[in-house]
Amino acid sequence: MVREMITVQVGQCGNQIGRLFWEQALAEHAAFNRTGTFDEPMSSFFRNVDTRYADPVEIPLGDGTTPISALKARAVLVDMEDGPVS
């Protein structure tokens, strides 16, 4: 089974569809993960990071009981304009 997934979103349409994909992925994970812990299924789509630093520090998966700090999607966004990706 795939451990991690990275999406590549290209252009305005790709970035708009990608944004909706990530919203749906987070909603589905939240529906099943009511404890708010960063577990293995969540780690396949998102990174759990500590945003208290200028360069966010990734929090490892550990035993699956680590609380969610801040989620960052695993995605590469490409566009000629900075508006759709910022």
Protein Blocks (a to p, Z undefined) as FASTA:
>chain_A
ZZbdcdddedjklmmmmmmmmmmmmmmmmmmmmnopacfklmmmpccddfkbfbacdddf
knopaccfbdcdddddddfbfklmZZ
